[in-house]
Amino acid sequence: MGFRIFTERKWWPLPASKIPKNAAFGPITTHIFKEFSSFFTPSISVKKGVKMKLPTKFKFTDLRLVRLPSYDKTRTFSDLVLNNLKLVVTPSGTKTFYVRFKTNGQPINHKLGNADALSVDEARSRAVAYINFRTAQQVRCQSGLTVNDVFNLYRDNELSARRTIAGRTHALEISYNLHLKPIIGKMNIEQLTKKIARTVFIELENRGYSVHNRCLSAIKSAFNYVIEFEEGLPVTANPFMGIKKLTEVQRNRYLTKSEAKRLLLALDTEKNQDVADIYRVALFTGARLSNVKTMRWYEIDFSSGQWLIPATNTKTSKVYQIPLHSFVINLLKQRREQASDSPFVFASERSRYGYITGGDPVWKSAITRAGLYHDNPNIRPRPHDLRRTFATWQLQSGADISVVSKALCHTSLKNTMIYAQTNLDQVRNSIESAFEFME
């Protein structure tokens, strides 16, 4: 036959039996494929009984890739200059660069971009950069990527962007720091198995459903964030994914009036009267404890007897107007007479925030003195129960639920009903009335 085959700057004359096995067909011979299509079908039949497959490895050049034809099946080609650089050609003619390699035994197949938009040199540069990037991350992992590292990435890049009341630390971060960090914070992620993760949360079940569920939300979210957005880290699975939240039990504990009297008497005997005042104000206003602690003097209007909480300090980002009971007004006036230059009503020089942030020891001491402490946490009063008590007492006195909802600064009556509990005496009277006809 009167033609020659060009490969790698060399001309190879027929007969075909002498053509090297690694011969590659360049653009010069494109017309040969057209004229002798019967010989060149995905494997080229140059001589009867002699077949030569199209090479899957060759030196990538821009011109060569442009002229590379498509096939009836998706084909993958490798670059002889950088073997990790691959070109995937689909039957539709789409040509895409990929970089393929292994790190820590795990295969990586990363898309670099379309060949129409990237030159060969750019594709090689991106491939090398990505390999170096993943290798560096692997070294970091081997040197000890811990659970703390994972959560800190989530905190700094995701959690910090979420709004909190008065700029306070997010509840998920607090839960992680208190309950998970001491247990698994320093553990290498390669050591953290699903079995260990499950064991941790079996232990947290003993601390109540609230602690368990909030910690689970925190750590699940942290690992999901790293898997989704931190591509350079070798975190491919969330060991906490199969763990379920505990069923939440709606709390209905509130103080009876006799219990409240005993609590107030117990607070009078506490050494730390600043914290005691916080609980007194919480009972008589129904406000959230966080709002009481951050109360500022400019928010109090003594002339109208109301407390105006700015939207930046509220859970719903709305301004709250809370009418103040005469007991609270007198308490605040007394504190005003003894106040320092601090803008906070419950100021603290030791607190980095400028206001009192603790108070749990005082609460425990007071409910113990009042005979309200119980080993069962569902029976034992909590500070937030003061808000439920405030709502329940109003409803028991005959107040309309919409009025109570406004007093609690709720945006929905449904939220108010969670706090409002029915007095057992009212239930008993209702039952007695229902069966009077039988007497």
C-alpha positions as CSV (number, residue, x, y, z in Angstrom):
1,M,0.0,0.0,0.0
2,G,1.3,3.4,-0.9
3,F,1.2,5.4,2.4
4,R,3.2,5.9,5.5
5,I,2.2,6.2,9.2
6,F,3.6,9.1,11.2
7,T,4.3,8.7,14.9
8,E,6.4,10.7,17.4
9,R,8.3,12.6,14.7
10,K,9.1,9.4,12.7
11,W,7.8,8.0,9.5
12,W,7.0,4.3,9.5
13,P,6.7,2.7,6.0
14,L,4.6,-0.3,5.4
15,P,4.5,-3.3,5.8
16,A,2.4,-2.9,8.9
17,S,4.1,-5.9,10.6
18,K,7.1,-3.7,11.2
19,I,5.1,-0.9,12.9
20,P,6.0,-0.7,16.6
21,K,3.3,-1.6,19.1
22,N,3.5,1.9,20.7
23,A,2.9,3.7,17.4
24,A,0.5,6.7,17.8
25,F,-1.4,8.2,15.0
26,G,-1.0,11.9,14.7
27,P,-3.1,14.6,12.9
28,I,-1.1,14.1,9.6
29,T,-2.7,10.7,9.1
30,T,-6.2,11.9,9.7
31,H,-7.0,11.7,6.0
32,I,-5.7,8.1,6.0
33,F,-8.5,7.1,8.5
34,K,-11.1,8.6,6.2
35,E,-9.7,6.9,3.0
36,F,-9.1,3.5,4.7
37,S,-11.9,3.5,7.2
38,S,-12.3,-0.2,6.7
39,F,-8.8,-0.7,8.1
40,F,-9.1,1.7,11.1
41,T,-11.9,0.9,13.4
42,P,-11.3,1.2,16.9
43,S,-8.5,-1.2,16.4
44,I,-6.6,-0.7,13.1
45,S,-6.3,-3.6,10.8
46,V,-3.3,-2.8,8.7
47,K,-2.7,-6.4,7.5
48,K,-4.8,-9.5,7.8
49,G,-4.2,-11.1,11.2
50,V,-2.3,-8.0,12.5
51,K,-4.2,-5.5,14.8
52,M,-2.9,-2.4,16.5
53,K,-5.0,-0.7,19.2
54,L,-5.2,3.1,19.5
55,P,-2.9,4.1,22.3
56,T,-4.5,5.2,25.6
57,K,-1.2,6.9,26.7
58,F,0.4,9.7,24.7
59,K,1.9,13.1,25.3
60,F,-0.9,15.6,25.6
61,T,-0.7,18.6,23.3
62,D,-3.4,21.2,22.7
63,L,-3.6,20.4,19.0
64,R,-3.7,16.7,19.5
65,L,-6.5,16.9,22.0
66,V,-8.5,19.2,19.7
67,R,-8.3,16.6,16.9
68,L,-8.9,13.6,19.1
69,P,-12.1,12.0,17.8
70,S,-14.9,10.7,20.0
71,Y,-15.9,7.0,20.2
72,D,-19.0,4.9,20.7
73,K,-17.9,4.4,24.3
74,T,-16.4,6.7,26.9
75,R,-12.6,6.5,26.7
76,T,-9.9,7.6,29.1
77,F,-6.5,8.7,28.0
78,S,-3.3,9.3,30.1
79,D,-0.6,11.9,29.7
80,L,2.9,10.5,29.2
81,V,4.3,13.7,30.8
82,L,2.1,13.5,33.9
83,N,0.6,10.1,34.2
84,N,-1.9,11.3,36.9
85,L,-3.5,13.6,34.3
86,K,-6.3,12.0,32.5
87,L,-8.6,13.0,29.7
88,V,-12.1,11.5,29.5
89,V,-13.8,11.6,26.1
90,T,-17.5,10.8,26.0
91,P,-19.4,9.6,22.9
92,S,-20.9,13.1,22.6
93,G,-17.4,14.5,22.2
94,T,-17.1,16.2,25.6
95,K,-13.4,16.2,26.8
96,T,-12.7,16.6,30.5
97,F,-9.5,16.7,32.4
98,Y,-9.2,14.7,35.7
99,V,-6.4,14.1,38.1
100,R,-6.3,10.6,39.6
101,F,-4.1,9.3,42.4
102,K,-4.2,7.6,45.7
103,T,-3.6,9.0,49.2
104,N,-3.5,6.7,52.2
105,G,-4.8,3.9,50.0
106,Q,-7.9,5.9,49.1
107,P,-8.4,6.6,45.3
108,I,-8.9,10.2,44.4
109,N,-10.6,11.2,41.2
110,H,-10.8,15.0,41.0
111,K,-12.3,17.0,38.1
112,L,-10.0,19.8,36.8
113,G,-12.1,21.2,34.1
114,N,-13.3,21.0,30.5
115,A,-10.6,20.7,27.8
116,D,-12.2,23.5,25.9
117,A,-11.5,25.9,28.7
118,L,-8.2,24.6,29.9
119,S,-4.9,24.2,28.0
120,V,-2.8,21.2,28.6
121,D,-0.2,23.2,30.5
122,E,-2.9,24.6,32.8
123,A,-4.3,21.2,33.4
124,R,-0.9,19.8,34.3
125,S,-0.3,22.7,36.7
126,R,-3.7,22.2,38.4
127,A,-3.1,18.5,38.7
128,V,0.3,19.0,40.3
129,A,-1.1,21.6,42.7
130,Y,-4.0,19.4,43.7
131,I,-1.8,16.4,44.3
132,N,0.5,18.6,46.5
133,F,-2.5,20.0,48.4
134,R,-3.9,16.6,49.2
135,T,-0.5,15.2,50.1
136,A,0.1,18.1,52.6
137,Q,-3.3,17.5,54.1
138,Q,-2.5,13.8,54.5
139,V,0.7,14.7,56.3
140,R,-1.4,16.9,58.6
141,C,-3.8,14.1,59.3
142,Q,-1.0,11.7,60.0
143,S,0.6,14.2,62.4
144,G,-2.7,14.2,64.4
145,L,-5.9,15.7,63.1
146,T,-8.2,15.6,66.1
147,V,-11.9,15.9,66.8
148,N,-11.1,19.4,68.2
149,D,-9.6,20.4,64.8
150,V,-12.8,19.3,63.1
151,F,-15.1,21.2,65.4
152,N,-12.9,24.3,65.3
153,L,-13.1,24.4,61.5
154,Y,-16.9,24.2,61.8
155,R,-17.0,26.8,64.5
156,D,-14.7,29.3,62.7
157,N,-16.2,28.9,59.2
158,E,-19.9,28.1,59.8
159,L,-21.1,28.5,63.4
160,S,-19.5,31.9,63.9
161,A,-21.7,33.3,61.1
162,R,-24.9,32.4,62.9
163,R,-26.6,35.1,64.9
164,T,-26.8,34.7,68.7
165,I,-28.5,36.8,71.3
166,A,-26.3,39.7,72.3
167,G,-23.4,38.1,70.5
168,R,-23.0,35.3,73.1
169,T,-21.3,32.0,72.4
170,H,-23.5,29.7,70.4
171,A,-25.3,26.9,72.3
172,L,-23.8,24.2,70.2
173,E,-20.3,25.4,71.0
174,I,-21.1,25.5,74.7
175,S,-22.5,21.9,74.6
176,Y,-19.4,20.7,72.7
177,N,-17.0,22.4,75.1
178,L,-18.8,21.1,78.2
179,H,-19.6,17.6,77.3
180,L,-17.7,16.3,74.2
181,K,-14.4,18.1,74.3
182,P,-13.3,16.5,77.6
183,I,-14.1,13.0,76.3
184,I,-13.1,12.9,72.6
185,G,-11.6,16.3,71.8
186,K,-8.0,15.2,71.6
187,M,-8.8,11.9,69.8
188,N,-7.3,11.4,66.4
189,I,-10.1,11.2,63.8
190,E,-8.6,7.9,62.5
191,Q,-9.2,6.4,65.9
192,L,-12.8,7.6,66.2
193,T,-14.9,4.6,65.1
194,K,-18.7,4.3,65.0
195,K,-18.5,2.0,68.1
196,I,-16.6,4.7,70.1
197,A,-19.1,7.4,68.9
198,R,-22.0,5.3,70.0
199,T,-20.4,4.6,73.4
200,V,-19.9,8.3,74.0
201,F,-23.6,9.0,73.4
202,I,-24.8,6.1,75.5
203,E,-22.9,7.9,78.3
204,L,-24.5,11.2,77.5
205,E,-28.0,9.7,77.7
206,N,-27.4,9.7,81.5
207,R,-27.1,13.5,81.4
208,G,-30.6,14.0,79.9
209,Y,-32.1,14.2,76.5
210,S,-31.4,17.9,76.2
211,V,-27.6,17.5,76.6
212,H,-27.6,14.3,74.5
213,N,-29.5,15.9,71.6
214,R,-27.6,19.2,71.6
215,C,-24.2,17.5,71.6
216,L,-25.3,15.2,68.8
217,S,-26.4,18.2,66.7
218,A,-23.1,19.9,67.4
219,I,-20.8,17.0,66.5
220,K,-22.9,15.8,63.5
221,S,-22.9,19.3,62.1
222,A,-19.2,19.7,62.5
223,F,-18.3,16.5,60.6
224,N,-20.9,17.2,57.9
225,Y,-19.4,20.6,57.4
226,V,-15.9,19.3,57.0
227,I,-16.9,16.5,54.7
228,E,-18.9,18.9,52.5
229,F,-16.7,22.0,52.4
230,E,-13.2,21.1,53.6
231,E,-12.2,19.1,50.6
232,G,-8.5,19.0,51.5
233,L,-9.1,17.0,54.7
234,P,-9.3,13.2,54.6
235,V,-12.6,13.1,56.4
236,T,-15.0,11.0,54.2
237,A,-17.5,9.6,56.7
238,N,-19.4,10.9,59.7
239,P,-19.0,8.4,62.6
240,F,-22.0,9.9,64.4
241,M,-24.4,9.7,61.4
242,G,-26.3,6.5,62.6
243,I,-27.0,7.9,66.1
244,K,-30.5,9.1,66.7
245,K,-31.7,11.8,69.0
246,L,-33.6,10.9,72.2
247,T,-37.3,11.6,72.3
248,E,-37.8,14.9,74.0
249,V,-40.2,14.9,77.0
250,Q,-42.1,18.2,77.2
251,R,-41.4,19.6,80.6
252,N,-44.4,20.8,82.6
253,R,-42.8,21.7,86.0
254,Y,-43.9,24.9,87.5
255,L,-43.9,26.2,91.1
256,T,-47.1,26.3,93.1
257,K,-47.6,29.4,95.1
258,S,-46.6,27.8,98.3
259,E,-43.4,26.5,96.6
260,A,-42.7,30.0,95.3
261,K,-43.0,31.5,98.8
262,R,-40.6,29.0,100.2
263,L,-38.2,29.7,97.3
264,L,-38.3,33.5,97.9
265,L,-37.7,33.0,101.6
266,A,-34.7,30.8,100.8
267,L,-33.3,33.4,98.4
268,D,-33.4,36.0,101.2
269,T,-30.9,33.9,103.2
270,E,-28.4,33.5,100.3
271,K,-25.1,35.2,100.7
272,N,-25.0,36.3,97.0
273,Q,-27.9,38.6,96.8
274,D,-27.0,39.8,93.3
275,V,-27.7,36.4,91.9
276,A,-30.8,36.1,94.1
277,D,-32.1,39.3,92.6
278,I,-31.8,37.7,89.1
279,Y,-34.1,34.9,90.1
280,R,-36.5,37.2,91.8
281,V,-36.8,39.4,88.6
282,A,-37.1,36.3,86.4
283,L,-40.1,35.1,88.5
284,F,-41.9,38.4,88.5
285,T,-41.3,39.2,84.8
286,G,-41.4,35.8,83.1
287,A,-38.4,36.9,81.1
288,R,-35.7,34.6,79.9
289,L,-32.8,34.3,82.3
290,S,-30.4,35.5,79.6
291,N,-32.3,38.7,79.2
292,V,-32.5,39.3,82.9
293,K,-28.7,38.9,83.3
294,T,-28.0,41.3,80.4
295,M,-30.5,43.9,81.5
296,R,-29.1,47.5,81.1
297,W,-30.2,50.6,83.0
298,Y,-31.2,52.5,79.8
299,E,-33.7,49.7,79.1
300,I,-35.7,50.5,82.3
301,D,-38.3,53.3,82.2
302,F,-39.2,53.9,85.8
303,S,-41.8,56.6,84.9
304,S,-43.9,54.2,82.9
305,G,-42.8,51.1,84.8
306,Q,-41.7,49.0,81.9
307,W,-38.7,47.2,80.6
308,L,-37.8,47.7,76.9
309,I,-35.6,44.9,75.6
310,P,-33.9,45.8,72.2
311,A,-34.2,43.5,69.3
312,T,-30.5,42.6,69.3
313,N,-31.0,40.9,72.7
314,T,-34.1,38.9,71.9
315,K,-34.6,35.4,70.6
316,T,-37.0,36.5,67.9
317,S,-35.1,39.7,66.9
318,K,-38.1,41.9,67.9
319,V,-38.3,44.6,70.6
320,Y,-39.9,43.4,73.8
321,Q,-42.0,45.6,76.1
322,I,-42.5,44.0,79.5
323,P,-44.6,45.8,82.2
324,L,-42.9,45.6,85.5
325,H,-44.5,44.5,88.8
326,S,-44.2,47.0,91.7
327,F,-42.0,44.4,93.4
328,V,-39.5,44.5,90.5
329,I,-39.6,48.3,90.3
330,N,-38.7,48.7,94.0
331,L,-36.0,46.1,93.6
332,L,-34.4,47.9,90.7
333,K,-34.6,51.3,92.5
334,Q,-32.7,49.9,95.4
335,R,-30.0,48.5,93.1
336,R,-29.9,51.8,91.2
337,E,-28.9,53.6,94.4
338,Q,-26.0,51.2,94.9
339,A,-25.0,50.8,91.3
340,S,-21.6,51.4,89.9
341,D,-20.8,53.1,86.5
342,S,-21.5,49.8,84.7
343,P,-24.4,49.9,82.2
344,F,-25.5,46.5,83.4
345,V,-28.1,46.2,86.2
346,F,-26.4,42.9,87.4
347,A,-22.8,44.0,86.8
348,S,-19.8,41.9,87.5
349,E,-16.2,43.0,87.6
350,R,-14.9,39.4,87.3
351,S,-17.0,38.5,84.2
352,R,-15.4,39.2,80.8
353,Y,-18.9,40.2,79.6
354,G,-19.4,42.8,82.3
355,Y,-22.5,41.1,83.8
356,I,-23.1,38.0,85.9
357,T,-23.1,34.9,83.9
358,G,-23.3,32.1,86.5
359,G,-25.7,31.5,89.4
360,D,-26.3,27.8,89.4
361,P,-24.8,27.2,92.9
362,V,-27.1,29.8,94.3
363,W,-30.1,28.2,92.7
364,K,-29.2,24.8,94.0
365,S,-28.7,26.1,97.5
366,A,-32.0,28.0,97.4
367,I,-34.1,25.1,96.2
368,T,-32.4,22.8,98.8
369,R,-33.2,25.3,101.6
370,A,-36.8,25.5,100.3
371,G,-37.2,21.7,100.3
372,L,-37.6,21.6,96.5
373,Y,-34.5,19.7,95.5
374,H,-35.1,16.2,94.1
375,D,-32.9,13.6,92.6
376,N,-35.2,13.2,89.7
377,P,-34.4,16.1,87.3
378,N,-38.0,16.1,85.9
379,I,-39.3,16.9,89.4
380,R,-36.5,19.2,90.5
381,P,-37.2,22.9,89.7
382,R,-34.9,24.6,87.1
383,P,-34.4,28.3,86.7
384,H,-36.3,28.3,83.4
385,D,-39.3,26.9,85.3
386,L,-39.8,30.4,86.7
387,R,-40.9,31.5,83.2
388,R,-43.4,28.6,83.0
389,T,-44.6,29.5,86.5
390,F,-45.2,33.1,85.4
391,A,-47.4,32.0,82.5
392,T,-49.3,29.4,84.4
393,W,-50.2,31.6,87.3
394,Q,-51.7,34.2,84.9
395,L,-53.8,31.7,83.1
396,Q,-55.0,30.2,86.4
397,S,-56.1,33.7,87.5
398,G,-58.3,33.9,84.4
399,A,-56.1,35.9,82.1
400,D,-56.7,35.5,78.3
401,I,-54.0,33.4,76.6
402,S,-53.3,36.2,74.1
403,V,-52.5,38.6,77.0
404,V,-50.1,36.0,78.5
405,S,-48.5,35.5,75.2
406,K,-47.8,39.2,74.9
407,A,-46.4,39.2,78.5
408,L,-44.0,36.4,77.5
409,C,-43.1,38.2,74.2
410,H,-44.2,35.2,72.2
411,T,-44.9,35.4,68.5
412,S,-47.3,32.5,68.5
413,L,-50.0,31.2,70.9
414,K,-48.7,27.7,70.3
415,N,-45.5,28.6,72.1
416,T,-47.4,30.1,75.0
417,M,-49.4,26.9,75.5
418,I,-46.1,25.0,76.1
419,Y,-45.5,27.1,79.2
420,A,-49.0,27.2,80.5
421,Q,-50.0,24.4,82.8
422,T,-53.4,23.7,84.4
423,N,-53.6,23.7,88.2
424,L,-54.5,20.2,89.6
425,D,-57.1,21.8,91.8
426,Q,-58.9,23.2,88.8
427,V,-58.8,19.7,87.2
428,R,-60.2,18.2,90.4
429,N,-63.0,20.8,90.6
430,S,-63.8,20.1,86.9
431,I,-64.1,16.4,87.6
432,E,-66.3,16.9,90.7
433,S,-68.6,19.2,88.7
434,A,-68.9,16.7,85.9
435,F,-70.1,13.9,88.2
436,E,-72.4,16.0,90.5
437,F,-75.5,14.5,88.9
438,M,-74.6,11.1,90.4
439,E,-74.7,12.3,94.0
